[in-house]
Amino acid sequence: MPNILLADDHNLVRQGLRALLQSEPLFRLVGEASDGIEAVRLAERLKPDVLITDVMMPGLNGLEVTRQVTKSLPNTRVIILSMYTNDAYVFEAFKNGALGYVLKDSEASDLIQAVREVIAGQRYLSPPLSERALELYIRKVESVPDDPYELLTTREREVLQLVAEGRTSAEIASRLFISPRTAEGHRANLMKKLGLQNNADLIRFALKRGILPMDD
């Protein structure tokens, strides 16, 4: 019986997903998170078989949650829930270690099938997404110069999202259990690595990179 951790910042969505997962007698829901930072911490504590995470969440987006969780918990399979069919999001999800990508307008049965397939070690893509489209996109991306975002440390990625969300150094320090001075140091380092000059540049980068949603 797979243990499942659910992460989504919308209460109504989370309640619906909870009801769906609990309707399956062979699934066990062991925890819920309402933001990305909480999702990583709960995953590290509960060590679920499956993490189902929304792609866009405050604190830490689902793509970065996936990267951190699959790195520290290689036995946890991650399924991304997303409204985006954009190849870039799908590619980033699988590059970061996800095994499933389920669109939010899919049938409920798609999510159930995704859980079953990732537990079996198989990759799952919601229709109309396809393995062939993903493979073609991967080939295209591999011919592009290195992405400076890949130079950022895990902590710098966390600080980047929180700064983009408008958090102060004191708020970031509180969320990440670091000092405000350390938070400012991480901000300065990531700005230098990304070649950004100010907060407006940082927010534009976060939007372009898919760290923040273009619109709700």
C-alpha positions in Angstrom: 0.0 0.0 0.0 1.8 3.2 -1.2 2.0 6.1 1.3 1.2 9.4 -0.5 2.1 13.0 0.4 0.0 15.7 -1.2 1.1 19.3 -1.7 -1.1 22.1 -3.1 -1.7 25.6 -1.8 -5.4 25.7 -2.7 -7.6 24.3 0.1 -10.5 23.3 -2.2 -8.2 21.6 -4.7 -6.4 19.8 -1.9 -9.7 18.6 -0.4 -10.9 17.2 -3.7 -7.6 15.4 -4.2 -7.7 14.1 -0.7 -11.2 12.6 -1.3 -10.1 11.1 -4.6 -7.0 9.4 -3.1 -8.9 8.2 0.0 -11.5 6.6 -2.2 -8.8 4.2 -3.3 -8.5 1.4 -0.7 -4.9 0.6 -1.7 -3.7 4.2 -1.2 -2.7 5.7 2.1 -2.6 9.5 2.4 0.0 10.3 5.1 0.3 14.1 4.9 -0.6 17.3 3.3 1.4 20.5 2.6 0.2 23.9 1.6 3.5 25.3 0.3 6.7 24.1 -1.2 8.9 24.6 1.8 6.5 22.6 3.9 6.3 19.9 1.2 10.1 19.3 1.3 10.2 19.2 5.1 7.2 16.8 5.3 8.7 14.6 2.6 12.0 14.4 4.5 10.1 13.5 7.7 7.5 11.1 6.3 9.5 9.6 3.4 6.4 8.8 1.3 6.4 6.4 -1.6 4.7 9.1 -3.7 4.7 12.9 -3.6 1.9 14.6 -5.6 2.8 18.3 -5.9 1.3 21.3 -7.7 3.7 22.9 -10.1 3.1 26.4 -8.8 3.2 27.0 -5.0 4.4 29.7 -2.7 7.7 29.4 -0.9 9.1 26.9 -3.4 7.6 25.8 -6.7 6.8 22.2 -7.5 9.7 21.8 -9.9 12.2 22.8 -7.2 10.4 20.7 -4.7 10.8 17.7 -7.1 14.5 18.3 -7.5 15.1 18.5 -3.8 12.9 15.6 -2.8 14.2 13.2 -5.5 17.8 14.1 -4.6 17.4 13.4 -0.9 14.8 10.7 -1.2 15.5 8.6 -4.3 12.8 6.1 -3.4 10.1 8.7 -3.4 8.3 9.0 -6.8 7.1 12.5 -7.7 4.0 13.3 -9.7 3.6 16.9 -10.9 0.1 18.4 -11.1 -0.1 21.3 -13.6 -2.3 23.4 -15.7 0.6 23.9 -18.2 1.0 21.8 -21.3 4.1 23.8 -22.3 7.0 21.6 -23.2 9.4 23.6 -21.0 7.4 22.7 -17.9 7.1 19.1 -18.8 10.8 18.8 -19.6 11.9 20.6 -16.4 9.6 18.3 -14.3 11.3 15.1 -15.7 14.7 16.6 -15.7 14.3 17.4 -11.9 13.3 13.8 -11.3 9.5 13.6 -11.6 8.0 10.3 -12.9 4.5 11.6 -13.6 3.0 14.8 -15.1 -0.8 15.1 -14.7 -2.8 18.0 -16.2 -5.3 19.6 -13.8 -8.1 19.3 -16.4 -7.6 15.5 -16.7 -10.1 12.9 -15.5 -9.8 11.8 -11.9 -8.8 8.3 -13.2 -5.7 9.8 -14.8 -4.2 10.7 -11.4 -5.0 7.3 -10.0 -3.4 5.7 -13.0 -0.4 8.0 -12.6 0.1 6.8 -9.0 -0.1 3.2 -10.0 2.4 3.6 -12.9 5.0 5.6 -11.0 4.9 3.1 -8.1 5.7 0.5 -10.8 8.7 2.6 -11.9 7.0 3.8 -15.1 6.8 7.3 -16.4 3.3 8.8 -16.8 2.2 11.7 -19.0 -1.4 13.0 -19.2 -2.9 13.0 -22.7 -2.4 15.0 -24.9 1.2 15.1 -23.8 3.4 12.4 -25.4 6.7 10.7 -24.9 7.7 11.6 -28.5 7.0 15.3 -28.0 9.1 15.2 -24.8 12.0 13.4 -26.5 12.0 16.0 -29.3 12.0 18.9 -26.8 14.9 17.3 -24.8 17.0 17.1 -28.0 16.3 20.8 -28.7 17.2 21.8 -25.2 20.4 19.8 -25.2 21.7 21.9 -28.1 21.2 25.2 -26.1 24.0 26.8 -24.1 24.1 26.1 -20.3 21.4 27.7 -18.2 22.9 30.0 -15.5 20.0 29.0 -13.2 21.7 25.6 -12.9 24.7 27.3 -11.2 22.5 28.3 -8.2 22.7 26.3 -5.0 19.5 24.9 -3.4 19.4 27.7 -0.9 19.9 30.4 -3.6 16.9 28.9 -5.5 14.8 29.1 -2.3 15.8 32.7 -1.7 15.2 33.6 -5.4 11.6 32.5 -5.2 10.9 34.2 -1.9 12.5 37.5 -3.1 10.4 37.2 -6.3 7.3 36.8 -4.1 8.1 40.1 -2.4 9.4 38.7 0.9 11.8 40.8 3.0 15.1 39.5 4.2 13.7 39.1 7.7 10.7 37.1 6.3 13.0 34.9 4.2 15.3 34.4 7.2 12.3 33.3 9.3 11.0 30.9 6.6 14.4 29.2 6.0 15.7 29.3 9.6 18.7 31.5 8.7 19.8 35.0 9.7 18.7 38.1 7.7 22.3 38.8 6.8 22.7 35.3 5.4 19.6 35.8 3.4 21.0 39.0 2.0 24.2 37.2 1.1 22.4 34.5 -0.8 20.4 37.2 -2.7 23.6 39.0 -3.7 25.2 35.8 -4.8 22.2 34.7 -7.0 21.9 38.1 -8.5 25.6 38.0 -9.5 25.3 34.5 -10.9 22.3 35.4 -13.0 23.6 38.7 -14.1 20.6 40.6 -12.6 20.8 44.2 -11.4 17.7 44.8 -9.3 14.4 43.3 -8.0 12.6 44.1 -11.3 15.2 42.0 -13.2 14.8 39.2 -10.7 11.0 39.2 -11.0 11.2 39.2 -14.8 13.6 36.3 -14.6 11.3 34.4 -12.2 8.4 34.8 -14.5 10.3 33.8 -17.6 11.8 30.8 -15.9 8.4 29.6 -14.7 9.3 30.1 -11.0 6.3 32.5 -10.7 3.1 32.0 -12.7 2.5 34.4 -15.5 -1.1 34.8 -14.3 -3.4 32.9 -11.9 
